[in-house]
Amino acid sequence: MEALAVRLSQLDTQVEGAIRVVMFYDTLMRRRVDLPALARASAGLAECVAGIRLHGTGRAVRVAPDGREVSAPSAPASTTAPITLDEEEIGTVWLERPGPVLPLDEVLLDRLALAAAAVVERYGPARTTMADPALVELAVSSDCDEAGRARALRLLGFAADLPVRVVAVRSPLPLDRIGALLCPSRPVKAAPVGDVGVVLATTVDRESFPRGVRAGIGTADSPDRSWQQARTALRFTTPRRPVVDHDSLGALALLAQVPPAALRDNADVAAIARVAEAPDDLETLDAYCATGSLRRAADLLHLHHSSVARRLEQIGKTLGIIELTEPAGLLRAGLALTTWRLLDGLDG
């Protein structure tokens, strides 16, 4: 110990200060402080306003050097650092130093960020969105018993008395970003299962899905049934209807239960595959089936209604549905198009 003390005494002031900062935060963590206490101690040490914000809750703690929480609009941060837990950024810490940045500010914020992550992990479920895929799969598996499912949900941070909604997602966007948007202020967990992303949340805001996301939303009370519904709903998504709630499908959901071989053998479905070889024709048929009106389809496609009528006449011949613009033809074409998309989703 004496040899160590001699070596430390020979270090320059900046290194000695860094060691003192590290020891300061080690002491705080041994005392098991919470986030407000951590912010107060940091502001006192830095002698300027210190702040902590968690992305999951949106709440910010800002404390002045005298220990008072500051509610006035924040000054520009002089230094910032991310709070990272389980390789995910869950928040930010910062200093609001009015003068020049001090040499030890970076060290202080680094230790503050580490301490904040430890506090979040210690007091309640980790606020990270990404979860262990095996745990998520257990929570939604139909092979899991109720006791095992309850334990998995508890480990994921969901209270026993709260409903859990399940969303099946396909998107190039990171799952943690999607999950945080869907349920910004309540528990949410996400993980890839096979080729589909799974989001578990207590509430789901349908309007919060970002562009480029295809999502099916399950509505059953049990997570395993909700997961089955979510996967079914995902198969019914289209570029024009990227988010589908299972309840909105009604009797259409029965199509997902028909064996794929039987669907492929249907003449109307096979004809849709031929229409799909011409993207403009497929888009025209989709717009017509979505609106049920030649003129509304023309508005949707930004074409003259006579151009759409000519296209539909040709599409009707390809499909073998002469009365395509009549109610019976529209019903046949709509069912065939939906069924073809279900198969296309399976093949993709």
Secondary structure, 3 states (H helix, E strand, C coil): CHHHHHHHHCCCHHHHHHHHHHHHHHHHHHCCCCHHHHHHHHHHHHCCEEEEEECCCCCEEEECCCCCECCCCCCCCCEEEEEEECCEEEEEEEEECCCCCCCCHHHHHHHHHHHHHHHHHHCCCCCCCECCHHHHHHHHCCCCCHHHHHHHHHHHCCCCCCCCEEEEEECCCCHHHHHHHHCCCCCEEEEEECCEEEEEECCCCHHHCCCCCEEEECCCCCHHHHHHHHHHHHHCCCCCCCEEEHHHCHHHHHHHHCCHHHHHCCHHHHHHHHHCCCHHHHHHHHHHHHHCCHHHHHHHHCCCHHHHHHHHHHHHHHHCCCCCCCHHHHHHHHHHHHHHHHHHHHHC
